[in-house]
Amino acid sequence: MKFVLCDEAEAVRYLAEKCNFFKLASYRKLFAKREGGDRDGQYVDLDFAQLRLLASLDQQLRFVLLGMTLDIEHFQKVAVLHEMDARGEDGYAIVADYMASLSQPNRDYRLHELKMSGYSPYSAGVYAKYADDMPAWVFFELTSFGTLIDFVRFCARRWNDRSLHVAHYDLKGVKSLRNCAAHGSCIVNAFADRGAGRTAVTNSVVRAVSVANVSKATRAKWMGCAAMQQIATVFVVYSRLVPEGRSRKRAMADLASLFARVEDSASILPSQGPDSTAWAAFHFMRSLTKGLGLL
């Protein structure tokens, strides 16, 4: 590794104060290695500053995606409650029916989840009031994203609603990415793993990507990456579910800021050749969000 764009003393301070070596080193997989000769297996002109930049861009990407996934969770709750009202559902009865539909282990799990909310300073009062007879709007506030997704599937079957069946599967991808972002896990280094998980995304998302002004070759390249499939799912679901307003404007501003920073990093982040994976990934995301009306 070279220390031209970032000297060794600065690198030592960065590793001591900003990011641990294990996490930073994970971005090496995005760069090419030499093959043959005395330097076989060594990275080609890899500078410490490039790893530092990717770690920072990855953090910014996580923050953007986390906010978007939280918006999706919120507006999915709003959408289900609206549909319940339109169909004349009793908010108390549908929760009772949902719980009755579960297997005993699953019911015990959901009940334990609800009970644990009773120990939280943020939800103890609500749980105490509604523990014995809980309406959907309270149920949604006390349960996890996973339980919401399962409830969406229950409603899809109850109402024979195909769009909700699809939403259930899309939300699984959203939840996976939400957990990754919330736990501070690396995302960008997963862009090196193209060709994995080609069937993990719904046809609904594939169709949305196909009409989002992204070339067929680029779609084929990136929609074969499991991590990018989940990111694309978040973008597509967000574009459909989150209405015009402050939440959407915030997400759009965050995305624009992220992609502007990528452009400003052109002197450090390779845009051509075998080391251009990260650059290409960010540009695919930019094209997709623009095609979906999020830029």
MOZINOR-V299824 format. One record per backbone hydrogen bond with DSSP energy under -1.0 kcal/mol. CO is the residue of the C=O (numbers start at 1). NH is the residue of the N-H. If there is no record, write none. Layout:
co = (CO & CO)
nh = (NH & NH)
This chain:
co = (2 & 7 & 8 & 9 & 10 & 11 & 12 & 13 & 14 & 14 & 20 & 21 & 24 & 25 & 27 & 28 & 32 & 34 & 37 & 39 & 42 & 46 & 47 & 47 & 48 & 49 & 50 & 51 & 52 & 53 & 54 & 55 & 56 & 57 & 58 & 59 & 60 & 61 & 62 & 63 & 64 & 65 & 66 & 67 & 68 & 69 & 70 & 71 & 72 & 73 & 74 & 75 & 76 & 77 & 78 & 79 & 80 & 81 & 82 & 83 & 84 & 85 & 90 & 92 & 93 & 94 & 95 & 96 & 97 & 103 & 104 & 105 & 106 & 107 & 108 & 109 & 110 & 111 & 112 & 113 & 115 & 116 & 117 & 120 & 123 & 124 & 125 & 126 & 127 & 135 & 136 & 138 & 139 & 144 & 145 & 146 & 147 & 148 & 149 & 150 & 151 & 152 & 153 & 154 & 155 & 156 & 161 & 162 & 163 & 164 & 165 & 166 & 167 & 169 & 170 & 171 & 172 & 173 & 174 & 175 & 176 & 177 & 178 & 179 & 180 & 181 & 187 & 188 & 189 & 190 & 192 & 197 & 202 & 203 & 204 & 205 & 206 & 209 & 215 & 216 & 217 & 218 & 219 & 222 & 224 & 225 & 226 & 227 & 228 & 229 & 230 & 231 & 232 & 233 & 234 & 235 & 236 & 237 & 238 & 245 & 246 & 247 & 248 & 249 & 250 & 251 & 252 & 253 & 254 & 255 & 256 & 257 & 258 & 259 & 260 & 263 & 265 & 265 & 273 & 276 & 277 & 278 & 279 & 280 & 281 & 282 & 283 & 284 & 285 & 286 & 287 & 288 & 289 & 290)
nh = (48 & 11 & 12 & 13 & 14 & 15 & 16 & 17 & 18 & 19 & 24 & 25 & 27 & 28 & 30 & 31 & 44 & 41 & 40 & 42 & 34 & 2 & 50 & 51 & 52 & 53 & 54 & 55 & 56 & 57 & 58 & 59 & 60 & 61 & 62 & 63 & 64 & 65 & 66 & 67 & 68 & 69 & 70 & 71 & 72 & 73 & 74 & 75 & 76 & 77 & 78 & 79 & 80 & 81 & 82 & 83 & 84 & 85 & 86 & 87 & 89 & 88 & 94 & 96 & 97 & 98 & 99 & 100 & 101 & 107 & 108 & 109 & 110 & 111 & 112 & 113 & 114 & 115 & 116 & 117 & 118 & 119 & 120 & 124 & 127 & 128 & 129 & 130 & 131 & 139 & 140 & 142 & 143 & 148 & 149 & 150 & 151 & 152 & 153 & 154 & 155 & 156 & 157 & 158 & 159 & 161 & 165 & 166 & 167 & 168 & 169 & 170 & 171 & 173 & 174 & 175 & 176 & 177 & 178 & 179 & 180 & 181 & 182 & 183 & 185 & 184 & 190 & 191 & 192 & 193 & 194 & 200 & 206 & 207 & 208 & 209 & 210 & 212 & 219 & 220 & 221 & 222 & 223 & 225 & 195 & 229 & 230 & 231 & 232 & 233 & 234 & 235 & 236 & 237 & 238 & 239 & 240 & 241 & 242 & 249 & 250 & 251 & 252 & 253 & 254 & 255 & 256 & 257 & 258 & 259 & 260 & 261 & 262 & 263 & 264 & 266 & 268 & 269 & 276 & 280 & 281 & 282 & 283 & 284 & 285 & 286 & 287 & 288 & 289 & 290 & 291 & 292 & 294 & 293)
